[in-house]
Amino acid sequence: MRNTDAIMAQAEKICLTRGKHLTAKRKLVLHALLHANKPLSAYEIVDYCHQYFAQNIQAMSVYRILDFLEGEHFAHKLNMSNKFIVCSHIRCNQDHGCPQFLICSECGKVSELTIEPKVISSIRTDARQAGFTVMSPQFEISCVCDECAEKLLSNARGC
């Protein structure tokens, strides 16, 4: 379980060092992402804030806030699902390179890994040679987590 208060305090400190402000609404959205501990769409964040925090926030505000959180490297957008998740490096005040997301196709669990810069460089070079320009080197890989794999295996055995 995440220490939400410590993460929120660190995010606020990082914002201040960057000359930015973690407003009440930004804190609310970030808190929702931390509290949910799973990817959420903008509309799911609206519902989550209402259900768990008794706070109403407009979807358009959530979209702007998510842009801010992405820009500050506090959250990532998962393009496959159009959902957002807290960056696993949220407590650090430095860039950690290009994220790679392993996404369980059964339960939706997400694990964030970092791709080595040389791998991204190689992909960009290969793409360029094929006549393409890489716009976003973020990887999202559909997987099955160990827990779901075990359940699938047990079901296949007839247990």
Contacts in CASP RR format, 6 or more apart in sequence:
PFRMAT RR
TARGET T0000
AUTHOR 0000-0000-0000
METHOD contacts of the structure
MODEL  1
MRNTDAIMAQAEKICLTRGKHLTAKRKLVLHALLHANKPLSAYEIVDYCH
QYFAQNIQAMSVYRILDFLEGEHFAHKLNMSNKFIVCSHIRCNQDHGCPQ
FLICSECGKVSELTIEPKVISSIRTDARQAGFTVMSPQFEISCVCDECAE
KLLSNARGC
1 37 0 8 1.000
2 34 0 8 1.000
2 37 0 8 1.000
4 31 0 8 1.000
4 34 0 8 1.000
4 35 0 8 1.000
6 91 0 8 1.000
7 34 0 8 1.000
7 86 0 8 1.000
7 90 0 8 1.000
7 91 0 8 1.000
8 22 0 8 1.000
8 27 0 8 1.000
8 30 0 8 1.000
8 31 0 8 1.000
8 34 0 8 1.000
10 90 0 8 1.000
10 91 0 8 1.000
11 22 0 8 1.000
11 30 0 8 1.000
11 72 0 8 1.000
11 74 0 8 1.000
11 90 0 8 1.000
11 91 0 8 1.000
12 22 0 8 1.000
12 27 0 8 1.000
14 72 0 8 1.000
14 93 0 8 1.000
15 21 0 8 1.000
15 22 0 8 1.000
15 72 0 8 1.000
17 93 0 8 1.000
18 72 0 8 1.000
20 68 0 8 1.000
20 72 0 8 1.000
22 30 0 8 1.000
25 57 0 8 1.000
25 61 0 8 1.000
25 65 0 8 1.000
26 65 0 8 1.000
26 68 0 8 1.000
26 69 0 8 1.000
28 49 0 8 1.000
28 53 0 8 1.000
28 55 0 8 1.000
28 57 0 8 1.000
29 45 0 8 1.000
29 49 0 8 1.000
29 57 0 8 1.000
29 62 0 8 1.000
29 65 0 8 1.000
29 66 0 8 1.000
29 69 0 8 1.000
30 69 0 8 1.000
30 74 0 8 1.000
30 75 0 8 1.000
30 86 0 8 1.000
31 53 0 8 1.000
32 40 0 8 1.000
32 45 0 8 1.000
32 48 0 8 1.000
32 49 0 8 1.000
32 52 0 8 1.000
32 53 0 8 1.000
33 40 0 8 1.000
33 45 0 8 1.000
33 69 0 8 1.000
33 75 0 8 1.000
33 84 0 8 1.000
33 85 0 8 1.000
33 86 0 8 1.000
34 86 0 8 1.000
35 48 0 8 1.000
35 52 0 8 1.000
36 48 0 8 1.000
38 85 0 8 1.000
38 108 0 8 1.000
38 109 0 8 1.000
38 110 0 8 1.000
39 78 0 8 1.000
39 81 0 8 1.000
39 83 0 8 1.000
39 84 0 8 1.000
39 85 0 8 1.000
39 108 0 8 1.000
39 110 0 8 1.000
40 48 0 8 1.000
40 83 0 8 1.000
40 84 0 8 1.000
40 85 0 8 1.000
41 81 0 8 1.000
41 82 0 8 1.000
41 83 0 8 1.000
41 84 0 8 1.000
42 59 0 8 1.000
42 62 0 8 1.000
42 63 0 8 1.000
42 66 0 8 1.000
42 84 0 8 1.000
43 59 0 8 1.000
43 62 0 8 1.000
44 83 0 8 1.000
45 57 0 8 1.000
45 62 0 8 1.000
45 66 0 8 1.000
45 84 0 8 1.000
46 57 0 8 1.000
46 58 0 8 1.000
46 59 0 8 1.000
46 62 0 8 1.000
49 55 0 8 1.000
49 56 0 8 1.000
49 57 0 8 1.000
50 56 0 8 1.000
50 57 0 8 1.000
66 75 0 8 1.000
66 77 0 8 1.000
66 84 0 8 1.000
69 75 0 8 1.000
69 84 0 8 1.000
70 76 0 8 1.000
70 77 0 8 1.000
70 84 0 8 1.000
73 87 0 8 1.000
73 89 0 8 1.000
73 90 0 8 1.000
73 95 0 8 1.000
73 96 0 8 1.000
74 86 0 8 1.000
74 87 0 8 1.000
74 90 0 8 1.000
75 84 0 8 1.000
75 85 0 8 1.000
75 86 0 8 1.000
75 87 0 8 1.000
76 84 0 8 1.000
76 85 0 8 1.000
76 86 0 8 1.000
76 87 0 8 1.000
76 99 0 8 1.000
76 101 0 8 1.000
76 112 0 8 1.000
76 138 0 8 1.000
77 83 0 8 1.000
77 84 0 8 1.000
78 84 0 8 1.000
78 85 0 8 1.000
78 101 0 8 1.000
78 103 0 8 1.000
78 110 0 8 1.000
78 140 0 8 1.000
79 136 0 8 1.000
79 138 0 8 1.000
79 140 0 8 1.000
80 103 0 8 1.000
80 140 0 8 1.000
80 142 0 8 1.000
81 103 0 8 1.000
85 101 0 8 1.000
85 110 0 8 1.000
85 112 0 8 1.000
87 99 0 8 1.000
87 112 0 8 1.000
88 112 0 8 1.000
89 96 0 8 1.000
89 112 0 8 1.000
89 114 0 8 1.000
96 114 0 8 1.000
97 114 0 8 1.000
97 115 0 8 1.000
97 117 0 8 1.000
97 120 0 8 1.000
98 114 0 8 1.000
98 115 0 8 1.000
98 117 0 8 1.000
98 120 0 8 1.000
98 137 0 8 1.000
98 138 0 8 1.000
98 139 0 8 1.000
99 112 0 8 1.000
99 113 0 8 1.000
99 114 0 8 1.000
99 115 0 8 1.000
99 138 0 8 1.000
99 139 0 8 1.000
100 112 0 8 1.000
100 113 0 8 1.000
100 114 0 8 1.000
100 115 0 8 1.000
100 138 0 8 1.000
100 139 0 8 1.000
100 140 0 8 1.000
100 141 0 8 1.000
101 110 0 8 1.000
101 111 0 8 1.000
101 112 0 8 1.000
101 113 0 8 1.000
101 138 0 8 1.000
101 139 0 8 1.000
101 140 0 8 1.000
101 141 0 8 1.000
102 110 0 8 1.000
102 111 0 8 1.000
102 113 0 8 1.000
102 141 0 8 1.000
102 143 0 8 1.000
103 109 0 8 1.000
103 110 0 8 1.000
103 140 0 8 1.000
103 141 0 8 1.000
103 142 0 8 1.000
103 143 0 8 1.000
104 110 0 8 1.000
104 143 0 8 1.000
104 144 0 8 1.000
104 145 0 8 1.000
104 148 0 8 1.000
105 142 0 8 1.000
105 143 0 8 1.000
105 144 0 8 1.000
106 144 0 8 1.000
106 145 0 8 1.000
106 148 0 8 1.000
106 151 0 8 1.000
106 152 0 8 1.000
107 145 0 8 1.000
107 147 0 8 1.000
107 148 0 8 1.000
109 145 0 8 1.000
109 147 0 8 1.000
109 148 0 8 1.000
111 145 0 8 1.000
115 137 0 8 1.000
115 139 0 8 1.000
120 134 0 8 1.000
120 137 0 8 1.000
123 134 0 8 1.000
123 137 0 8 1.000
124 134 0 8 1.000
124 137 0 8 1.000
127 133 0 8 1.000
127 134 0 8 1.000
144 152 0 8 1.000
END
